[in-house]
């Protein structure tokens, strides 16, 4: 068992096994649990570490650590809290190669995608540094000698439950903003990719973050359930499948917590006959194949409006340029590979036509890796399973529509509403899609319409449960509560009812 990336802390070697540690009270802590799960390098199919299924006592210790730290941290001036993230951002930049290698190792991405993930984490941290300029209080003289003011206060201990597909970026959706705003945080990483969180903890400590402000607890459903029900956790964020997002949201809000839970997606890309062939084909290929299709913003379904066969033919040529093991990373597990290929086979049996087939891929030197090649499937019916469910792999289906309204009808029937895009050179058509597609994020000639900071990330329908978005300016409202104060010092004669 070997870990390529150097981790001075966070892993202990016991009987030649790399055992992942928790992090609380400002230190890495060994779990006493005898239950562990394998952490597997998806590109090689090799075990690189073991992650503990933490005990209830260890969770209690982590939450206590965050609760105790909240008192002093919340009273630290926000300018001082932000200064820590200026230092942290610099450390992310300094260690970008090492952090990218670590993501490659535990997640299976190619290096450029892993590096892009860290670059986004840097941008998210940079935005957090600007928060002091965005939350200045409001004050107004509402009557003679009477003022009203509004101030934002942190809400307390925040739990962040994060997925496998972005081991660093998604945790940074919550960590910088929630902490600069004065909260403390407990992160529950995916058991499949727990290593990046250890390095985050180390760099935050090096940046000067006080002990207890940032904490990590490892585990699976049991730990998540305890987090949702714990009285000392004030808010929960979750990113993952819609099925689990619903459960986490329901359990958390039932215990009167704030909750913002992001689920799955089935992103529809409207391709119009006037679309630029080269731009549309290359962009869609990148959208469906990037990160091996394991992202909630990936292109999932093309709504082909009218005669667009030239674009589809060129798309097929473009996706063939993605070479598994070189320019296309692995999917997360053997189970994921089997599930994705099952979707493809079932669609074929039901009458769909496979234009590019990514099943049964083997990579020289990585024969045990979990690779699925880019797959393009035409003549898919809207009611087919592969057209309605999230595949979460480098697979795109083509659904034919006679006109825009028929295409929009197909898109609106989806239970999801994360993103939608349109490829056209006609501004009126683009605007019609922008106004009528049922999705929280829209792209025009862009296959992955992720908003850049300070604009926020979040979908509609069953792609999100809760109010507000998880990043950008919108996140400030989620991570704070308002205090409204009315002030009167001097008695004023002839005062009116407002005085």
Secondary structure, DSSP 8 states (H G I E B T S, - for coil): ---SS--SSSEEEETTEEEE-EEETTEEE----S-EEEEEETTTTEEEEEEE---HHHHHHHHHHHHHHHHHHHHS-HHHHHHHHHHHHHHHHHTHHHHHHHHHHHH---HHHHHHHHHHHHHHHHHHHHHHHH---EEEEEETTEEEEEEEEE-SEEEEE--SS-TTHHHHHHHHHHHHTT-EEEEE--TTS-HHHHHHHHHHHHTT--TTSEEE---SHHHHHHHHH-TT--EEEEES-HHHHHHHHHHHHHTT-EEEEE----EEEEE-TTS-HHHHHHHHHHHHHGGGG-STTSEEEEEEESS-HHHHHHHHHHHTT--BTTTB---S-HHHHHHHHHHHHHHHHTT-EEEE---S---TT-TTS-----EEEES--TTSHHHHS---SSEEEEEEESSHHHHHHHHHTSSEESEEEEE-S-HHHHHHHHHHS--SEEEES-SS----TTS----EETTEESSS-SSHHHHHHHTEEEEEEEEE-S--TT--TT-
